[in-house]
Each structure stands twice: as structure tokens, then as C-alpha cells.
Amino acid sequence: MRFKFVATVVAGAAILCGGVAATAQAVTTYPTTINYRAADGAPGDEVFSGDLDSPKHACERLRLVGGFADFGSGFELFDLDYSSFHGAWAVRGNVAAASEFKFKVARQVYRHFACAADHVAIP
């Protein structure tokens, strides 16, 4: 009888410690910063470029960057592009009538870490 009680207590403690250990492995989130560099091209067909910065190299590569333009009725998506393996990105669109631009990168979750979202607005 005493052995069953001790075995139950030890088994319960092992399950509890296992649950606590799994909870303690929280996902680490690394910040991501969008750097806007320049706009080139002819009026009406402009190319906006920049790069992503993060302390975690995996948060810079192959991230989906979206370009949004305000045409007077709110922001509308005009182009999407994946960043390169070193974080460079460029979006292109016919945005001659736009007054303001935004560039966004969404949050990306990997198995053991996450990359934070970021956006930058250009007047």
C-alpha cells in the first residue's frame, strides 16, 4: 500500500515537472526592422527598395514584404515581394496618384522562435 502511494506521488511529480518544462520553453521573438532606401523609376512605374534588419539572420531572409499606397480612400496593396537571403527587398507599382506609402512585413513563426512584424510609412 505504501509503495503504491509513493509511486503515485513520484509519477505525479514527474508529469507536473514535464508540463512545467514544456511551458518554460517559450518562443523567443526577435525584432525585425524595415529600412526604406529609395524610390526609382519613371513616374507611374516606380520601384521602392530597402532591406530588413534583425539580430536573427533567419528573420531577414525570404520574408514577404508588402507595398501599400494611399489613393485617397485608404491604403491599398500594390505589390508583394519576398526579401532576398540577405534581407534586400523591392516592390514596384503604378502609384503616381498616391499621396502616402506603407511597407509592411508580417510576423513569421518558426519552430523555436518568431520574427516580429514591422511597418514603415513614407509621406
C-alpha positions as CSV (number, residue, x, y, z in Angstrom):
1,M,0.0,0.0,0.0
2,R,2.8,2.4,0.9
3,F,4.6,1.6,-2.3
4,K,1.6,2.5,-4.4
5,F,1.3,5.8,-2.7
6,V,5.0,6.7,-3.2
7,A,4.8,5.5,-6.8
8,T,1.7,7.7,-7.5
9,V,3.4,10.7,-5.9
10,V,6.6,10.3,-7.9
11,A,4.6,9.7,-11.1
12,G,2.5,12.8,-10.5
13,A,5.6,14.9,-9.8
14,A,7.2,13.7,-13.0
15,I,4.1,14.7,-15.0
16,L,3.9,18.1,-13.3
17,C,7.7,18.8,-13.9
18,G,7.3,17.7,-17.6
19,G,4.4,20.1,-18.0
20,V,6.3,22.9,-16.4
21,A,9.4,22.2,-18.6
22,A,7.3,22.3,-21.8
23,T,5.7,25.6,-20.7
24,A,9.1,27.1,-19.8
25,Q,10.2,26.7,-23.4
26,A,8.5,29.9,-24.6
27,V,9.1,31.0,-28.2
28,T,11.7,33.7,-28.4
29,T,10.7,36.7,-30.5
30,Y,13.3,38.6,-32.5
31,P,12.6,42.2,-33.7
32,T,12.6,43.0,-37.4
33,T,13.2,46.5,-38.8
34,I,12.3,47.6,-42.3
35,N,14.7,50.0,-43.8
36,Y,13.5,52.1,-46.7
37,R,16.3,53.1,-49.1
38,A,15.0,54.7,-52.3
39,A,12.3,55.1,-55.0
40,D,13.5,54.9,-58.6
41,G,11.8,54.7,-62.0
42,A,9.6,56.7,-64.2
43,P,6.5,58.5,-62.8
44,G,3.7,56.0,-62.8
45,D,6.1,53.0,-62.7
46,E,8.1,53.4,-59.5
47,V,10.4,50.9,-57.8
48,F,10.7,51.1,-54.0
49,S,13.6,49.3,-52.3
50,G,15.1,48.7,-48.9
51,D,16.3,45.9,-46.6
52,L,15.3,44.1,-43.5
53,D,17.5,44.1,-40.3
54,S,17.2,41.7,-37.4
55,P,19.6,40.2,-34.8
56,K,18.5,36.8,-36.1
57,H,19.6,36.2,-39.7
58,A,16.7,33.9,-40.4
59,C,14.3,36.8,-39.8
60,E,15.8,38.7,-42.7
61,R,15.6,36.1,-45.5
62,L,12.5,35.1,-47.5
63,R,10.1,37.4,-45.7
64,L,7.0,38.6,-47.5
65,V,7.1,42.5,-47.8
66,G,4.0,44.3,-49.0
67,G,3.8,47.8,-50.5
68,F,0.6,49.8,-49.8
69,A,-0.3,53.2,-51.3
70,D,-3.0,55.7,-50.2
71,F,-5.0,56.8,-53.2
72,G,-7.4,58.9,-51.1
73,S,-9.8,56.1,-50.0
74,G,-7.4,54.3,-47.6
75,F,-4.3,52.1,-48.2
76,E,-4.4,49.5,-51.0
77,L,-1.9,46.8,-51.7
78,F,0.0,47.5,-54.9
79,D,2.8,44.8,-54.8
80,L,4.2,41.9,-52.7
81,D,7.8,40.6,-52.8
82,Y,9.9,38.2,-50.8
83,S,13.1,39.5,-49.4
84,S,16.4,38.0,-50.5
85,F,18.6,35.8,-48.4
86,H,20.4,38.9,-47.1
87,G,17.2,40.9,-46.5
88,A,17.0,43.1,-49.6
89,W,13.5,43.8,-51.0
90,A,11.9,45.8,-53.8
91,V,8.3,46.4,-54.8
92,R,7.0,48.0,-58.0
93,G,3.8,49.7,-59.0
94,N,1.8,52.3,-60.8
95,V,1.4,54.7,-57.9
96,A,1.6,58.2,-59.5
97,A,-1.7,59.3,-57.8
98,A,-0.7,58.1,-54.3
99,S,0.0,60.5,-51.5
100,E,1.5,58.2,-48.9
101,F,3.1,54.8,-48.8
102,K,3.5,52.0,-46.3
103,F,5.7,48.9,-46.4
104,K,4.8,46.0,-44.1
105,V,6.4,42.7,-43.1
106,A,4.2,40.2,-41.3
107,R,5.1,38.2,-38.2
108,Q,6.6,34.8,-39.0
109,V,6.7,31.9,-36.6
110,Y,9.3,29.2,-36.9
111,R,9.6,26.1,-34.7
112,H,11.7,27.5,-31.9
113,F,11.5,31.3,-32.5
114,A,9.4,34.0,-34.1
115,C,10.2,37.1,-36.1
116,A,8.2,40.2,-35.2
117,A,6.1,42.2,-37.6
118,D,7.1,45.8,-38.6
119,H,5.9,48.6,-40.9
120,V,7.3,51.9,-42.1
121,A,5.3,54.8,-43.5
122,I,6.7,57.2,-46.2
123,P,4.9,60.5,-46.7
